[in-house]
Amino acid sequence: MKPRTARLGDIRAAGVRSASRPGAPPVKSPPQMLESAFHRHAGKDDGILVQEDELGSVTAQHLYKMRCECGRSWFELELPKLVKCPACQRINLVSV
């Protein structure tokens, strides 16, 4: 088994650029990046905007599209086992 040579100080966060390049900004640790992002956004907002509205209700329906072998298609609100085609008048077995 290969011995480990990495030290905790050698490990950097994913996506953080190396500071060894000339002119590179100092590397921040993840907690420092989070803290600076918090201070950037915290200064802009004074708090949470709360808005109240009346609550309505919605009724949902299943809509099934039927298609006969003759090419005619139509919609049904219920899923029947047998259905009669409005175009060719053939009785068809419904499969999903």
N, C-alpha and C positions, 0 to 999 in steps of 0.2 A: 504494500500500500504506500502511496506517495505521501511524504510528510507535508503538512500544511505550512505555507510560508507567508500567508497573508496576515497582516496585523489589522486591528480595528481602525487605526489611523489611516491605513491605506485604502479602505473601502469608501467609495463615494456613492451618493444617491444616483439612481438611474435618471438620465436626462440632464444631469448637471455637467457643464463643460469643465474641462480641466483648466486650472489657473496657470499652467506652465507656459501658455502662449504669451508672447509679448503683447501688452495692452489689454489683456483680458481682465474683466471686472473680478473682484474677489468672490470666491465661491461661498454661497450661503448654505447652511445646513437646512434640511426640510422644515424643522420647527421655525427657523428664522424666516424662511420663505413664506410659511403660513402666517406668521405674525405680521410680516410686512404687507401681505395681501389683505389681512384683516384691517389693518390701519388705513390702507388705501380706500377700502370700501366703507369703512365705518364713518369716515369723515363726510361722506356724501349724503348719507341717509340720517334723518333725525329719529326714525323709528319705523314701526310697521303700520301701514295704512290699513285700517279696518273699515269695511263697507258692508252694510246690511241690506239685503233685498228679500222680497217674499219668495218662499220656496214653492215651486209648482210641481206638478207631477206629469209623467209621460207614460203612455201606454205603448208597449212594444208588441209587434206582431211578426210571426214568421211568415215569409212569403216564399212559396215554392214555385219554381218555373217548370212547367211540364212541356215536353216536346215529343210529339208523336213521330212514328217512322215515316209518315207522309210529309213531314216537314213543318207542320203547323205547331206553333208554340203558344202557350197561354199560362196564366198564373192562377194558383189556388192558395187559399189561406190555410187549408188543412191538408195533411198528407194522406190521401186515400190509398187503399190497396189496389183498387180497380178504378179506372177512369175512362169515360167515353170521349173520344176526340170530337171537338165541335165541327171539324172540317170533313173527315171521312166517316164519321160515326162508328169507327172501330172501337171495341172495348179492349183496353190495354192494361197490362199488369204494371204497376208503378214500382220502379227500383231506384234506389238512391245511389 
